[in-house]
Amino acid sequence: MTETIVTPERPLVVEEGDVKPGFIGQSVPRKEDKRLVQGEGVFFDDMKRHEMGFVHFVRSPYAHARIGSVDVSKALELDGVYGTLTGDEVAILTDPFFELSTPPGAHIKDYALAVGRVRHVGDPVAAVVARTRELARDAAELVEVDYEPLPLVLDGEEALKDKVVLHEDAGSNTVWSGVFDWGDFDAALAEADHVVRIDRLHFDRFSSTPLECAGCLVEYNRGTGQWTIHGNHQMPGVGAIWMAPALRVGIDKLRFVSQDIGGGFGNKITLHPQFTVCCLLARKLNRPVQWTEWRTDQHTANTHGNERTFLDVTVPVKADGTMLGFSVRAIDDCGAFPRYEPLGCIIWAQVTPGCYRWRSMRVDFTQVCTNKSPVAPNRGYSRMQHLWLTERIVDIVAGELGLDPIEVRKRNYVKHEEFPYETPNGCIYDSGDYARCLDIALELIGYDSLEERRRDAEARGKLFGIGIGSTLDSGTNNFGQSMILNPELQFSGNNEVATVKLDIFGEVVVTLGTVPQGQGHETTTAQVVAEILGCTPDDVNVRAGHDSYWNSTAGFSGTYASQFAVTGLGAVKGATEKLAGEMKQLAAAVFGCSPDDIELAESHARIKGNPEAALPFMALGAILNANNAGLPPELDITLNVRHVYRPPFEKPDLERKYGNLTLTYATQIHACALEVDPDTGVYEIVDYAAVDDCGKRIHPQIVEGQVHGATAQALGAATHEIFTYDEEGNLLTPNFYDYHVPHALDMPPMKNGYIESESPFTALGAKGMGEGGGAGIHAVCAALQNALGRRGEGPIVWRSCNPYQSVWELMQNPGETRKLVSVESR
Amino acid sequence: MDPVSRKTITVDVNGEGFEREVDARRLLIHFIRDDLDLTGSHIGCDTGNCGACSVLVDGVLVKSCMMLAIQADGARIETVEGLAQDGELNALQQSFSDHHALQCGYCTPGMLMSATALLRQNGSPSDEEIRRGIQGNICRCTGYVNIVEAIRAASE
């Protein structure tokens, strides 16, 4: 059952928007659904071209090896094989992809295919193109590669020692390192009544594994030297910034097109190596080429989430449970290549103190390469790992000091009356009421009766636990944060584009710069446009998908980082308001009145107070586009307008690593109750509540859908989903057999609640909200901790993923993990 | 005698007859998608776990990546493209839309075929039975909450 708490007991809206009752805030039918439920969506793999060839990658069976030779001759002899591409060719035809890091990471050479050396199992060394998928696969097996295996390193801490170095050009496995020091941590330590130390915590590798694998269909136009890439890259603007210089062409030579995308979750942000191979092949073979990633390839060689180890966590605590901050040494394992990294080394700082009023933080952060799959910005990117740390801190401190985790949270949460709240590193939390969200979550899971349920569970021989997970979903990046990592980078601010036009028959036509993957952009866009133009969402035609040749893209166009409701709809609102102004000007010219006398309503432009004097949209569109003789020459309108939304950001203070890194902060507070079988470690979530606050909800049903989905991904990551390797670097969970994602029977009953704390910083009071699911990981870890032992006795839940066997192991030897924690009381 | 490497097969898909010569090793899903150009059924894994390719073969729910095209010779196949009649969504499709049971829509065709098979066998399934009915279909977007609601509502 899904429950929704609709009305908060007290007003939570920070600022009343000026939006009148209309389509915004209503769950109107989704425009996307009609085609998708009939199988009439167009995903990249649905497209065909005459004489196209299918691409198959030849991949390394070794985690680390020198490539002696690559012999494709036998593959080329096979009937139906169109051609091949090897790393040696790539090294001649392209430049290495641009690296974001300062040295040593800056010196890493990352090519589209392995050149000279493979650095993880699945690293592509060659590609084969053939008439059919099956033939391409056969031919790939005929490619002979001589490998000379090298020693490997799979563990982040071990990699830091540089005994085995992946990238000789860099001379070190370290990609980037830096110390962040805000407030006065030494003073906080001196002031503390207790100092809690946690030697080690570990956030495991997993990924959101979108059901549609990556891929593209690439056509090359020899006459213009231009590629059209029909693919599922979810951030093509940035993809082109990587690809165009590597291919030694201008950025306009790369046209990215997508209509429907089968989920992204950040895992489709770093497809530039594979897409570059396809571009090279389309040009070399002079035919369209098509690549569809196999599931096994996605798991072994494309985009895991960041794995992070936290060492020497030190937490100063006052006697009343007030925490003053923390210090930590973080080691982030980005796998074999920093493909979007080292951005993860700063993204976490958007939420440095988590939901808490902590004022002194010292973070020593290092990112390192290992012989594992590269990482990508997986849903909750970098903040999720860090917020898990803050939540583990709260629960472990509460457990060790005998404090109530609920009370400790409420004592330390940023308070409702403190918003907008500036964190010690200059981020502005825009609005929220964390304590209220927690109360709603507790109410939803029936917190009052938990002791009774605990007794009931214990009577059945089960251990009962409850846990809270608090997170912030920071949305709308200030890309200036990249300059904190590398002052040479020329990225800051953010932008998104929309165009809106009134066409000849009165159709309202919208194009977006975003790249939707299921978030319902066509629908919410139509709601906003209809509201402003005085028509209905049915009257608004939002072009499906993305095309970088539309005039609606900018440098940061894409769908990522929880921002559509702010940047995408901000652009839509701006463009529609401009169009509305032009429509009023045109109607005023026709009627001979002032534009101020015109109103837009019921799909007409009409004189206020005189509904008889009305022009339908069709008349406006026809007059300007096809019947414009006699219009006043000074009427400077096109009825085809473009707006670039640009959030109000400043460049950060690089010296202090200080500044506002994101515009909005949505809140998620989750509560989990579970029962553990003490004999086996098997546990079951028996009650679960997710409370969300993303400001103004444009389309409540879509918001709830995002909450459900993000929660499911988190529960999968907390209980089953983990990328584990054997000692030779083979991935042990390379497909959905071994990598168990939640099925319908795995999902616990979920209760949902919400409040709406409108953002004072956004056009619609809305906040981005798609990535808040990490709360589920925190809540499950906390509930397990709670179930497995009382104060000072139970094991410490020190990893983010806790499969049943791990829970059983924790219970077998609680002392082993208890050693990780110590308390110094003064 | 050489093993058969190609074979001509005849199938009925959504009421339309097709005759094609196919490689013996061609998977049914690739036959449906690539040869017949019915791209509504999808592929999400290599291992028969995800159910995005679910279709009905002679009324039986099948993951069409787990069957060779030549095994379907003479069969009557139903895919997502056959659910709507004359552009009108059927009750199950409409219910999926009404309840926001799809986001990216990639798992949806397979999910709809599993639900179709379930509802033909059991006109009023319990929530548990619905969850069992779609346990072979992975969705990464919805957490299944609204899918279960949509199927329940369509059964009422």
Contacts between the chains, C-beta under 8 A, distances in Angstrom:
chain1	res1	chain2	res2	distance
A	2	B	145	6.2
A	2	B	149	7.6
A	27	B	100	7.5
A	29	B	97	6.2
A	29	B	98	7.6
A	30	B	97	6.6
A	30	B	100	7.0
A	32	B	105	6.8
A	33	B	96	7.2
A	33	B	97	3.9
A	33	B	102	6.5
A	33	B	105	7.7
A	34	B	89	7.0
A	34	B	97	7.2
A	35	B	105	8.0
A	36	B	102	5.7
A	36	B	105	3.1
A	36	B	108	5.6
A	37	B	80	7.8
A	37	B	83	7.9
A	37	B	84	7.9
A	37	B	89	6.3
A	37	B	93	4.1
A	37	B	96	5.3
A	37	B	97	6.0
A	37	B	102	6.7
A	37	B	105	7.5
A	37	B	108	6.0
A	37	B	112	6.7
A	38	B	40	7.0
A	38	B	80	6.7
A	38	B	81	6.9
A	38	B	83	7.0
A	38	B	84	5.2
A	38	B	89	7.2
A	38	B	93	6.9
A	39	B	38	7.5
A	39	B	39	7.1
A	39	B	40	1.8
A	39	B	41	6.9
A	39	B	79	7.0
A	39	B	80	3.8
A	39	B	81	5.1
A	39	B	109	4.6
A	40	B	40	6.8
A	40	B	81	7.9
A	41	B	105	5.3
A	41	B	106	8.0
A	42	B	39	7.8
A	43	B	39	7.7
A	43	B	42	7.2
A	43	B	106	6.8
A	45	B	33	7.8
A	45	B	39	7.7
A	45	B	42	7.9
A	45	B	43	7.2
A	46	B	33	7.6
A	46	B	39	3.7
A	48	B	34	7.8
A	48	B	37	7.5
A	132	B	23	7.9
A	133	B	30	7.0
A	134	B	23	6.9
A	134	B	25	6.4
A	134	B	26	7.5
A	208	B	140	6.4
A	209	B	140	6.4
A	210	B	104	7.6
A	210	B	106	7.8
A	210	B	140	5.8
A	211	B	42	7.7
A	211	B	44	4.1
A	211	B	50	6.1
A	211	B	52	6.1
A	211	B	104	7.6
A	211	B	106	4.9
A	211	B	107	5.4
A	211	B	138	6.2
A	211	B	139	7.2
A	211	B	140	5.1
A	212	B	42	7.0
A	212	B	44	6.6
A	212	B	104	7.3
A	212	B	106	4.7
A	213	B	44	7.3
A	260	B	104	7.2
A	260	B	105	6.3
A	260	B	106	7.8
A	261	B	104	6.5
A	262	B	42	7.1
A	262	B	44	7.5
A	262	B	104	5.0
A	262	B	105	7.5
A	262	B	106	3.0
A	262	B	107	8.0
A	263	B	103	7.7
A	263	B	104	4.6
A	263	B	106	6.3
A	263	B	140	5.2
A	263	B	141	5.8
A	265	B	140	7.4
A	292	B	43	7.7
A	294	B	46	5.2
A	295	B	44	7.0
A	295	B	45	4.2
A	295	B	46	4.7
A	295	B	47	6.8
A	295	B	50	7.8
A	296	B	46	5.5
A	517	B	104	5.4
A	518	B	102	7.7
A	518	B	103	3.5
A	518	B	104	3.0
A	518	B	105	6.7
A	518	B	106	8.0
A	518	B	141	5.3
A	519	B	103	7.1
A	520	B	103	7.4
A	701	B	100	4.5
A	702	B	100	6.8
A	704	B	100	7.5
A	705	B	100	5.1
A	705	B	103	5.8
A	705	B	141	7.4
A	705	B	142	6.1
A	705	B	146	6.4
A	706	B	103	8.0
A	708	B	142	5.8
A	708	B	143	3.8
A	708	B	144	8.0
A	708	B	145	4.4
A	708	B	146	6.8
A	709	B	103	6.6
A	709	B	140	7.2
A	709	B	141	4.6
A	709	B	142	5.3
A	709	B	143	5.1
A	711	B	143	5.8
A	712	B	140	7.9
A	712	B	142	7.5
A	712	B	143	3.3
A	712	B	144	7.1
A	713	B	140	7.1
A	735	B	45	6.3
A	735	B	46	6.2
A	735	B	47	4.8
A	735	B	49	7.2
A	736	B	45	4.9
A	736	B	47	5.9
A	736	B	49	3.6
A	736	B	50	5.9
A	736	B	138	6.7
A	737	B	47	5.2
A	737	B	49	6.0
A	741	B	138	5.9
A	741	B	140	6.8
A	742	B	143	7.4
A	742	B	144	7.7
A	743	B	135	5.0
A	743	B	136	7.9
A	743	B	137	7.9
A	743	B	138	6.6
A	743	B	144	7.9
A	744	B	130	7.6
A	744	B	131	4.1
A	744	B	132	7.9
A	744	B	134	4.9
A	744	B	135	5.4
A	744	B	137	7.6
A	744	B	144	4.4
A	744	B	147	7.3
A	744	B	148	6.8
A	745	B	131	4.9
A	745	B	132	6.7
A	745	B	135	5.1
A	747	B	131	8.0
A	747	B	143	5.8
A	747	B	144	5.3
A	747	B	145	7.3
A	750	B	143	7.1
A	750	B	145	6.0
